[in-house]
Amino acid sequence: MTRPRQMRRHARRMRRYGLQPMMVISSGDQLPEIAVVLIFRWAWRYRSELAPLSLAVITIAAAGVLHVTHPGWRWDILAAASLTALGLGVFGRRLGLVTLAERLYAAIVALADGGWLAPAAAAGPLHGPLPRVMLAGGLILAVPWWAHRRRRARVRVERKLEAWPEVARAVGLTGSQVMSAVVDLWGWRARLRLARGQTIDDVRGRLPAIESGLGVFRGAARVSPTPDDLANRFELRVLDSDPHADAIAWPGPSVESITEPIDLGPFEDATPARVLFLRRHGLFGGVSGSARAAASTCSWAT
């Protein structure tokens, strides 16, 4: 299997567990401080909040072009919108829409967009009540997007990472750079490159200062080497909430056969801790009150 295919497969698996890889773009460009550049930077910074407006502008522009070139395509547009909505509802999980609510929302947006585009292509985007319908419908459909917890968490992390150069200078890690980041259910994880002469031991010694610079609670950050074990890189894991602070209820058997790995609960990054007990002996340990779930798991597995 080629490396690009491996990367795509790994990204799909991450999205299936609720992880959200993000692209990090450095703000240290050398563009002049002119109005166009400032507007572009502002639009890029708030691109997540402006996504509904961008979709509305694209839809209106497409309606204008179709009205001039193919005004009779209204039934084709409705059919395409219906098929898109069906595909998002059925296969949306492969596209990163983890929950059923997300898939339903995406399907409704596709249907609403196609339902407005079809009459707009036939009569024109400014005909009759179409502009008012676009304004009202766009605002109603934008509210779930703006209020979505994972979207807001991702935006918050992106803006924290944009400020990393300032945090790095304040804690004595000048020159370190963010390479990539992933948001998950309880926090986020970033891979960073260190400047020459800096090591992961320097980062561990400055961990309380990093927590202060990022504005997180004490003990929320963890530092570990990267899987490639390079000396000039490290992974920073930050928890917004501790998933193991309280007991996690046992949801019941996760598999139907001892030949399958059993889900014992979540790691800190929300990925499941699956263990194969086939031809193995296992011992569960826990605090007071946790023996009932462990005993149920063991008795069922055996």
Secondary structure, DSSP 4 states (H G I P E B T S, - for coil): --HHHHHHHHHHHHHHTT-EEE----S-------HHHHHHHHHHHTTTTTHHHHHHHHHHHHHHHHHHH-TT-HHHHHHHHHHHHHHHHHHGGGGT--SHHHHHHHHHHHHHHHHHHHHHHHH-TTSTTHHHHHHHHHHHHHHHHHH-HHHHHHHHHHHHHHTHHHHHHHHT-TT-EEEEEEE-SSEEEEEEEPPTT--HHHHHHTHHHHHHHHT--TT-EEEE--TT--TTEEEEEEESS-TTSSPPPP-----SSTTS-EEEEE-TTS-EEEE--TT--------TT-HHHHHHHHHHH-
